[in-house]
């Protein structure tokens, strides 16, 4: 750390670096306006193209070379330096919810941005544009041994399954990168260096359906799912650790049926399983499969009711199918990883107190491949992520962006 501290002092003493760091403070209004504009472009998972086109256009207008790859990721490089060794700075394009119209993204009287995706990940994307603009306005390094590569990637949220980062990392050039700085959300109080593994499943139950009165006794797919969730919640209690290794589950989607007086012919649920211990995820997956089978057995054992031959001559019984719809690999950085040391040195210089944490982000993919990667916030304050009440306040954003720049430059200069 002493050597890095000296490197930070030397970096910040140069006129170029001082000008670049100061750019974030002077251009607060510009950054906020770009943040507002990009968040008004809907980008739900799998439908990021319009926002990708906008980001690519802005990169080009700022003097970068930008292209969109086959996955839909926007990749920006400095002119004529595409083959130079690089550090990837990334932010995901997609959001959980999307604005229905531009007015859904608005500025409150206290200066906060309000609306879906303004923090997660409008903050990260605005940071990418700010970094691109600052670098060209006041280049912080002269002839660095490596250069930044800016990536706005698709498929981070929901069932995107980190598709954009998977595609990017599977290209041969990713192995040559010196590291990944993943910009995700605001706040600068954390360094995510432990990738939280997860598995996601869809459970589909089908049955004969029928009239709620006349066909009562036919197996009900909704009853099967409700019972399976109850059984799983009870039996998973011993696996659901509030401390280390923390393990969680969430049934995030439950749907089925068409009317109040019809027995559903189908019901579906989607569940997210996460743990700091990959073995616990496998145990929970096996438990989920067994309780679904048990719930089907219980419901089918109760089939009789007023019918003997089934609805329209079909079986009264239910069947269930469970399929995996997503899997995020785990991984972790070594305690002495150079990328961690660079961020800590930047934090020390800026007076930022941060902690190491475990989370599921785009950094999961490079970390699972043994590559250096962390996910950090980009400054400012935010809350309500993945809800309709999401918000972002730019207070302190300039210091968060200075943190990103300093960490990046230290990585670019490292061996």
C-alpha positions in Angstrom: 0.0 0.0 0.0 2.8 2.5 0.7 4.0 2.2 -3.0 0.4 2.6 -4.2 -0.1 5.6 -1.9 3.0 7.1 -3.5 1.6 6.3 -7.0 -1.7 8.1 -6.1 0.3 11.2 -4.9 2.3 11.2 -8.1 -0.8 10.8 -10.2 -2.8 13.6 -8.6 0.2 15.9 -8.8 0.1 15.9 -12.6 -1.8 18.7 -14.3 -3.8 16.3 -16.5 -5.0 14.2 -13.6 -5.9 17.2 -11.5 -7.9 18.6 -14.5 -9.7 15.3 -15.1 -10.6 14.9 -11.4 -11.9 18.4 -11.3 -14.0 17.9 -14.4 -16.4 15.8 -12.5 -17.1 18.6 -10.1 -17.3 21.3 -12.8 -19.7 19.3 -15.0 -22.2 18.1 -12.4 -25.1 19.6 -14.3 -24.0 17.9 -17.6 -23.7 14.5 -15.9 -27.1 14.9 -14.3 -28.7 15.9 -17.6 -27.1 12.9 -19.4 -28.3 10.7 -16.5 -31.9 11.9 -16.9 -31.9 11.5 -20.7 -30.6 7.9 -20.7 -33.0 6.8 -18.0 -35.9 8.1 -20.1 -35.1 5.5 -22.7 -36.8 2.2 -21.7 -34.4 -0.7 -21.4 -36.1 -3.7 -19.8 -34.0 -6.9 -20.0 -33.9 -8.3 -23.6 -35.1 -4.9 -25.0 -32.0 -2.7 -24.5 -31.4 -1.8 -28.1 -32.7 1.8 -28.1 -30.6 2.6 -25.0 -27.6 0.9 -26.5 -27.9 2.9 -29.7 -28.1 6.1 -27.6 -25.0 5.2 -25.5 -23.0 4.3 -28.6 -24.0 7.6 -30.3 -22.9 9.5 -27.2 -19.6 7.7 -27.0 -18.9 8.6 -30.7 -19.9 12.2 -30.1 -17.4 12.4 -27.2 -14.6 11.1 -29.5 -14.5 7.4 -28.8 -14.8 4.6 -31.3 -17.9 2.6 -30.4 -19.5 -0.6 -31.8 -22.3 -2.9 -30.8 -21.4 -6.6 -30.6 -23.6 -9.5 -31.5 -25.0 -9.8 -27.9 -26.0 -6.1 -28.0 -23.2 -4.8 -25.8 -21.8 -1.4 -26.6 -18.0 -1.4 -26.6 -16.1 1.9 -26.7 -12.3 2.3 -27.2 -9.9 5.2 -27.7 -9.3 6.0 -31.3 -6.6 3.8 -32.9 -5.9 2.0 -29.6 -8.3 -1.0 -29.9 -5.4 -3.5 -29.7 -3.7 -1.9 -26.7 -3.9 -3.8 -23.4 -6.9 -2.5 -21.5 -9.0 -2.5 -18.3 -12.7 -2.9 -18.9 -15.1 -0.5 -17.2 -18.6 -1.8 -17.5 -22.2 -0.9 -16.6 -25.3 -2.8 -17.4 -27.9 -1.3 -19.7 -31.0 -3.1 -18.6 -33.5 -2.3 -15.7 -36.0 -4.4 -13.8 -38.8 -2.0 -14.5 -39.0 0.4 -17.4 -40.7 3.8 -17.6 -44.0 3.8 -19.6 -43.4 7.4 -20.8 -40.5 9.9 -20.4 -42.4 11.8 -17.6 -42.1 8.7 -15.4 -38.4 9.8 -14.9 -38.5 13.1 -13.2 -36.5 15.4 -10.9 -37.9 16.2 -7.5 -37.7 19.5 -5.7 -34.8 18.4 -3.7 -32.7 17.4 -6.7 -33.4 13.7 -6.7 -34.0 11.7 -9.8 -37.2 9.6 -9.4 -38.3 6.6 -11.5 -37.4 3.0 -12.5 -33.8 2.4 -13.1 -32.4 5.8 -12.0 -30.1 4.2 -9.5 -29.8 0.6 -10.8 -28.2 1.2 -13.3 -28.7 4.7 -14.5 -26.0 5.7 -12.1 -23.5 3.3 -13.6 -24.3 4.3 -17.2 -24.1 8.0 -16.4 -20.7 7.3 -14.8 -19.5 5.6 -18.1 -20.5 8.7 -20.1 -18.9 11.0 -17.5 -15.7 9.0 -17.6 -15.7 9.0 -21.4 -16.2 12.8 -21.5 -13.7 13.6 -18.8 -11.0 11.4 -20.4 -11.2 13.3 -23.7 -11.6 16.7 -22.1 -8.5 16.4 -19.9 -6.5 13.1 -20.5 -5.3 12.0 -17.1 -2.4 9.9 -18.3 0.2 10.3 -21.0 1.1 7.2 -23.0 -0.2 4.7 -20.4 0.9 1.0 -20.9 -2.9 0.1 -21.0 -6.1 2.0 -21.8 -9.7 1.9 -20.7 -12.3 0.0 -22.6 -15.8 1.1 -21.8 -18.6 -1.4 -22.0 -22.4 -0.9 -21.6 -23.7 -4.5 -21.5 -27.0 -6.2 -21.8 -28.7 -8.9 -19.7 -27.7 -8.3 -16.1 -31.1 -8.2 -14.5 -33.8 -10.8 -14.1 -33.7 -13.7 -16.5 -30.9 -12.0 -18.6 -28.6 -14.4 -16.7 -25.6 -12.1 -17.3 -25.8 -12.9 -21.0 -24.0 -9.7 -22.1 -21.1 -10.3 -19.8 -21.0 -14.0 -20.6 -20.7 -13.2 -24.3 -18.1 -10.5 -23.7 -15.9 -12.7 -21.5 -16.1 -15.6 -23.8 -14.4 -13.6 -26.6 -10.6 -14.3 -26.7 -9.7 -10.7 -25.9 -11.3 -10.7 -22.5 -8.5 -13.0 -21.2 -6.0 -10.2 -22.1 -7.7 -7.6 -20.0 -6.0 -6.4 -16.8 -9.2 -6.3 -14.9 -12.9 -5.4 -14.8 -14.3 -2.4 -12.9 -18.1 -3.1 -12.9 -20.1 0.1 -12.1 -23.4 -0.9 -10.6 -25.6 1.6 -8.7 -24.6 4.6 -6.5 -22.9 4.8 -3.1 -19.2 4.2 -2.5 -19.3 2.3 0.7 -18.6 -1.2 -0.8 -16.3 -3.2 -2.9 -18.0 -6.4 -4.2 -15.2 -8.9 -4.6 -17.0 -12.1 -3.7 -19.5 -13.3 -6.4 -22.7 -14.6 -5.0 -23.8 -17.7 -6.8 -27.4 -18.3 -7.7 -29.8 -20.7 -9.5 -33.2 -19.9 -10.8 -36.0 -22.3 -11.6 -39.5 -22.2 -13.2 -42.1 -24.6 -11.9 -45.0 -25.4 -14.2 -48.0 -27.4 -13.0 -50.7 -28.5 -15.3 -54.1 -30.1 -14.6 -57.5 -30.7 -16.2 -59.1 -27.4 -15.2 -62.9 -27.2 -15.0 -65.8 -25.5 -13.2 -65.2 -24.5 -9.6 -68.5 -26.2 -8.5 -69.4 -28.8 -11.0 -65.8 -30.2 -11.4 -64.7 -29.8 -7.8 -62.3 -32.6 -7.0 -60.1 -32.2 -10.0 -56.5 -31.5 -8.9 -55.7 -27.8 -8.8 -52.3 -26.6 -10.1 -52.5 -23.4 -7.9 -53.0 -25.6 -4.8 -50.0 -27.7 -5.8 -47.8 -24.6 -6.1 -49.1 -23.1 -2.9 -48.4 -26.3 -1.0 -45.0 -26.7 -2.6 -44.0 -23.2 -1.5 -45.3 -23.8 2.0 -43.4 -27.1 2.3 -40.2 -25.6 0.9 -40.4 -22.5 3.1 -40.7 -24.7 6.2 -38.1 -27.3 5.3 -35.6 -24.7 4.0 -35.6 -22.9 7.3 -32.5 -24.7 8.5 -30.7 -23.9 5.3 -31.7 -20.2 5.2 -28.8 -18.8 7.2 -29.0 -15.1 8.3 -25.3 -15.1 8.9 -22.4 -16.8 7.1 -22.8 -18.6 4.8 -25.8 -16.6 4.1 -28.5 -18.5 2.1 -31.7 -17.1 0.7 -34.7 -18.0 -1.5 -37.4 -16.0 -3.1 -40.5 -16.9 -5.1 -40.7 -13.8 -7.2 -43.4 -14.8 -9.7 -46.6 -16.8 -9.1 -49.3 -16.9 -11.7 -52.1 -19.1 -13.0 -55.8 -19.3 -13.6 -58.2 -17.3 -15.7 -61.3 -16.6 -13.5 -62.5 -17.0 -9.9 -64.9 -19.7 -10.8 -62.6 -21.8 -12.9 -60.2 -24.5 -11.7 -56.9 -23.4 -13.2 -55.5 -25.6 -15.9 -52.0 -24.3 -15.4 -49.9 -22.5 -12.7 -46.3 -21.3 -12.8 -43.9 -20.0 -10.3 -40.3 -18.7 -10.6 -37.8 -19.0 -7.7 -34.4 -17.5 -7.0 -32.0 -19.4 -4.8 -28.8 -17.8 -3.6 -26.0 -18.7 -1.2 -22.4 -17.9 -0.4 -21.9 -21.6 -0.4 -22.5 -23.4 -3.7 -23.2 -26.7 -2.0 -26.1 -25.2 -0.1 -27.6 -24.0 -3.4 -27.4 -27.6 -4.7 -29.1 -28.8 -1.5 -31.9 -26.2 -1.9 -32.3 -27.2 -5.5 -32.8 -30.8 -4.6 -35.2 -29.9 -1.8 -37.2 -27.8 -4.2 -37.5 -30.7 -6.6 -38.6 -33.1 -3.8 -41.3 -30.8 -2.3 -42.8 -30.2 -5.8 -43.1 -33.9 -6.3 -44.6 -34.3 -2.8 -47.1 -31.4 -3.4 -48.2 -33.1 -6.6 -48.7 -36.4 -4.8 -50.7 -34.8 -2.0 -53.0 -33.0 -4.4 -53.5 -36.0 -6.6 -54.3 -38.2 -3.6 -57.2 -35.9 -2.9 -58.6 -36.1 -6.4 -62.1 -37.6 -6.3 -64.7 -35.0 -5.6 -67.9 -35.4 -7.5 -66.3 -36.9 -10.6 -65.3 -40.4 -11.5 -64.1 -40.2 -15.1 -62.4 -36.8 -15.2 -63.2 -33.5 -16.9 -64.2 -34.2 -20.5 -63.0 -37.7 -20.0 -59.4 -36.6 -19.1 -57.5 -37.4 -16.0 -58.2 -35.5 -12.8 -54.6 -35.4 -11.8 -51.9 -32.8 -12.0 -48.3 -33.1 -13.4 -45.4 -30.8 -12.7 -42.2 -29.8 -14.5 -39.3 -27.9 -13.1 -36.6 -26.4 -15.3 -33.6 -24.2 -14.6 -33.9 -20.8 -16.2 -30.7 -19.2 -14.8 -27.4 -19.9 -13.1 -24.9 -17.4 -11.9 -21.5 -18.8 -11.0 -19.6 -17.8 -7.9 -16.0 -16.8 -7.4 -13.8 -14.5 -5.2 -10.8 -12.4 -5.4 -7.7 -13.2 -3.4 -7.2 -10.8 -0.4 -4.0 -9.4 -2.0 -5.4 -9.0 -5.5 -3.9 -5.9 -7.2 -7.3 -4.6 -8.2 -8.3 -4.5 -4.5 -5.1 -2.7 -3.6 -5.8 -0.1 -6.3 -9.3 0.7 -5.1 -8.2 0.8 -1.4 -5.4 3.2 -2.3 -7.9 5.5 -4.1 -10.3 5.2 -1.1 -7.5 6.2 1.2 -6.6 9.2 -0.8 -10.2 10.4 -1.1 -11.2 9.6 2.5 -13.7 6.9 1.6 -14.4 4.2 4.1 -15.5 1.0 2.2 -16.1 -2.6 3.1 -15.7 -5.8 1.1 -19.0 -7.5 0.4 -20.6 -10.4 -1.5 -23.3 -9.8 -4.1 -24.5 -11.0 -7.5 -23.4 -8.7 -10.3 -21.8 -8.8 -13.7 -18.5 -9.3 -11.9 -19.6 -12.9 -11.3 -18.6 -14.0 -14.8 -15.0 -12.7 -14.8 -14.5 -13.8 -11.2 -15.7 -17.3 -12.0 -13.1 -17.4 -14.8 -10.3 -16.4 -12.4 -10.0 -12.8 -13.8 -9.6 -9.7 -11.7 -13.0 -8.0 -11.2 -14.9 -6.0 -8.7 -18.2 -4.2 -8.6 -18.4 -0.8 -7.1 -20.8 2.1 -6.8 -20.3 5.4 -8.6 -21.1 7.9 -5.9 -24.3 9.7 -5.0 -27.1 8.3 -2.9 -29.8 6.0 -4.0 -32.5 3.6 -2.8 -35.6 1.6 -3.8 -33.8 -0.5 -6.4 -36.1 -3.0 -8.1 -39.2 -1.1 -6.9 -41.4 1.6 -8.4 -40.1 4.0 -5.8 -36.5 4.0 -7.0 -34.5 7.3 -6.5 -31.1 8.8 -6.9 -29.5 11.9 -5.4 -26.3 13.3 -7.0 -24.8 14.5 -3.6 -21.3 13.1 -3.5 -21.3 11.8 -7.0 -18.2 13.7 -8.1 -16.1 12.0 -5.4 -17.4 8.6 -6.4 -16.4 9.3 -10.0 -13.0 10.4 -8.8 -12.7 7.1 -7.1 -13.5 5.3 -10.3 -10.9 7.3 -12.3 -8.1 6.9 -9.8 -8.7 3.2 -9.4 -8.8 2.8 -13.2 -5.6 4.8 -13.7 -3.7 2.8 -11.0 -4.8 -0.4 -12.8 -3.7 0.9 -16.2 -0.3 1.6 -14.8 0.1 -1.7 -12.9 2.1 -4.6 -14.3 
